Amino acid sequence: MAFALAPEPPVAEWLAELDGWLRGSAAFFAARPAVLDLAAVHLTGAAVAHLVAELKARGIRVLGLENIAAEKLVPGLPPLLSGGRTVEVADTAARATGEGAAKEAKRESSLIVDTPVRSGQTVFFPSGDVIVLGAIGSGAEIVAGGSIHVYGTLRGRAMAGTSGNANARIFCRRLEAELLAIDGYYRTAEDLDGNLRGRPIQAWLAGETLMLAPIE
């Protein structure tokens, strides 16, 4: 599964908005493939190559291109892809990022996921809170610009406050997490107090320290 990046004109402003989001989630695209959907822009082959290079400089690896004429493919560009399938957030999979997706996300301040988030899946909602009514499997991820509420077991990774919100919190009914993070400050499973495992907890930032406490 790859992330879809859909730039919109003017591309320079789209890159600037992407930079703003990456400042709060610099490692989000690390080792994650991306597909560049060029349906909304009209670029020459050289301009596409420049855009791919700009994304690479930001740590984003583009594995393929969509919605571009084959004759515009210059040497060194990723291959042209077809037959891709967009997966909706209702399926608890990856969301597209970029200006277009950011505008769509701003319509709602919270996202409710009413199905379990399975291993390998990512829920990405940069503009508000994410509320998961079920469990989060090992290897799954929840990435939210606001707080994260998990009403089941949290076994994967929960990253809150990714839009620079230091007041975000993480709540879960049963802690079995691999990683917790708020506004870039994180704790891995090895750093979590063993007495908190299997219990309902909340996590918050106190300065630059990620704090955890049981919910009684």
C-alpha positions in Angstrom: 0.0 0.0 0.0 1.4 3.4 -1.0 0.4 7.0 -0.1 -1.0 9.1 -2.9 0.3 12.6 -3.2 -1.9 14.9 -5.3 -0.2 18.3 -6.0 -2.4 21.2 -7.0 -1.4 24.5 -8.6 0.5 26.5 -7.8 2.9 23.7 -7.0 5.2 26.0 -5.0 2.4 26.8 -2.6 1.5 23.1 -2.4 5.1 22.2 -1.5 5.1 25.0 1.1 2.0 23.6 2.8 3.6 20.1 2.7 6.7 21.5 4.4 4.5 23.0 7.1 3.0 19.6 7.8 6.3 17.8 7.7 7.8 20.1 10.3 5.5 18.4 12.8 5.8 14.9 11.3 9.3 14.8 9.8 9.6 11.1 9.8 6.1 10.2 8.7 7.2 9.2 5.1 10.4 7.5 6.2 10.7 4.2 4.3 7.1 4.6 2.9 6.5 4.5 -0.8 4.3 7.2 -2.5 2.5 7.6 -5.8 2.4 11.0 -7.4 -1.1 11.7 -8.9 -0.7 14.5 -11.4 -4.3 14.8 -12.5 -4.7 18.4 -11.1 -1.5 19.9 -12.7 -0.2 20.3 -16.2 3.6 19.9 -16.0 6.3 19.2 -18.6 8.5 16.2 -18.2 11.3 18.4 -16.8 8.9 20.0 -14.3 7.8 16.6 -13.1 11.4 15.5 -12.7 12.0 18.6 -10.6 9.0 17.9 -8.4 10.1 14.3 -7.9 13.5 15.7 -6.9 11.9 18.2 -4.5 10.0 15.4 -2.8 13.1 13.2 -2.6 14.9 16.0 -0.8 12.0 15.9 1.8 12.5 12.2 2.4 9.5 11.2 0.2 10.3 8.3 -2.2 8.0 8.3 -5.3 7.6 4.8 -6.7 5.3 5.7 -9.6 3.3 8.3 -11.4 -0.4 8.5 -12.3 -2.4 10.6 -14.7 0.4 11.8 -16.9 0.8 11.3 -20.6 3.4 8.6 -21.5 5.2 11.0 -23.9 6.0 13.3 -21.0 8.1 10.6 -19.2 11.7 11.7 -19.4 14.6 9.4 -18.5 15.0 9.0 -14.7 11.4 9.4 -13.8 9.4 6.8 -11.9 7.3 4.5 -14.0 3.7 5.3 -15.1 1.2 3.3 -13.0 -2.4 2.3 -13.7 -5.1 0.3 -12.1 -4.5 1.8 -8.6 -7.4 1.7 -6.1 -8.1 4.5 -3.6 -8.9 3.2 -0.1 -11.2 5.3 2.0 -10.7 6.1 5.6 -13.8 4.0 6.4 -11.5 1.1 5.5 -8.9 2.4 8.0 -6.2 2.7 5.4 -3.9 5.5 4.4 -5.2 8.9 3.4 -3.8 11.0 0.6 -1.8 14.0 1.9 -1.2 17.4 0.3 -3.3 20.6 -0.2 -6.3 18.8 -1.7 -6.6 16.3 1.2 -5.9 19.0 3.8 -8.9 21.0 2.5 -11.1 17.9 2.6 -10.0 17.1 6.2 -10.8 20.6 7.4 -14.5 20.0 6.9 -14.5 17.9 10.0 -12.8 18.4 13.4 -12.8 14.7 14.3 -12.8 11.3 12.6 -14.6 8.3 14.0 -13.3 4.9 13.0 -15.9 2.2 13.8 -13.9 -0.8 12.7 -10.7 -2.3 14.1 -7.5 -1.0 12.6 -5.6 -4.1 11.4 -1.9 -4.7 11.3 -0.2 -2.7 8.5 -3.0 -0.1 8.1 -2.7 3.6 8.8 -5.4 6.1 9.7 -4.2 9.6 8.8 -6.2 12.7 9.9 -4.1 15.8 10.2 -6.8 18.3 11.1 -8.3 17.0 14.3 -9.0 14.1 16.7 -9.3 10.5 15.8 -11.7 8.3 17.7 -11.3 4.5 17.3 -14.2 2.5 18.6 -12.4 -0.8 18.3 -8.8 -2.1 18.8 -5.6 -1.1 17.0 -3.5 -4.1 15.9 0.2 -4.6 16.2 1.9 -2.8 13.3 -1.0 -0.4 12.7 -0.8 3.4 13.0 -3.1 6.2 14.0 -1.8 9.7 13.0 -3.8 12.7 14.2 -3.3 16.4 14.2 -5.3 16.5 17.4 -5.9 13.9 20.2 -6.4 10.1 19.8 -9.1 8.2 21.6 -9.0 4.4 21.5 -11.9 2.5 23.1 -10.2 -0.9 22.7 -6.7 -2.2 23.0 -3.9 0.0 21.6 -1.2 -2.4 20.2 0.2 -0.4 17.4 1.5 3.2 17.1 -0.4 6.3 18.1 1.0 9.7 17.0 -1.1 12.7 18.2 -0.5 16.4 17.7 1.3 16.0 14.4 0.2 19.4 13.2 2.2 21.0 16.1 -0.5 20.7 18.7 1.3 20.2 22.0 -2.0 20.1 23.9 -3.1 16.9 22.2 -3.6 13.8 24.3 -3.8 10.0 23.8 -6.4 8.0 25.6 -6.8 4.2 25.4 -8.8 1.5 27.2 -5.9 -1.0 27.3 -2.2 -0.1 26.7 -0.1 -2.5 24.7 1.4 0.1 22.4 4.6 -0.1 20.3 5.0 3.7 20.3 3.2 6.8 21.6 4.1 10.2 20.4 2.7 13.8 20.8 4.0 16.7 18.8 7.1 14.8 17.9 8.0 13.6 21.4 7.7 9.9 21.8 8.1 6.8 23.9 8.7 3.3 22.5 7.4 0.1 24.1 10.8 -0.3 25.9 10.3 3.1 27.6 6.8 2.5 28.9 6.2 1.7 32.6 5.4 -2.0 32.8 2.8 -1.2 35.5 0.8 0.7 33.0 0.6 -2.2 30.5 -2.9 -3.7 30.1 -4.5 -0.7 31.8 -6.5 2.3 30.6 -4.2 5.3 30.4 -3.8 8.8 29.1 -0.7 10.5 27.7 0.1 14.2 27.5 3.1 16.5 27.1 4.6 18.3 30.1 7.2 20.6 28.4 9.3 18.2 26.4 8.4 15.1 28.4 5.7 12.6 27.4 3.8 11.7 30.5 1.6 8.7 31.1 -0.9 8.0 33.9 -3.6 5.4 34.5 -7.2 6.4 34.2 -9.1 5.1 37.2 
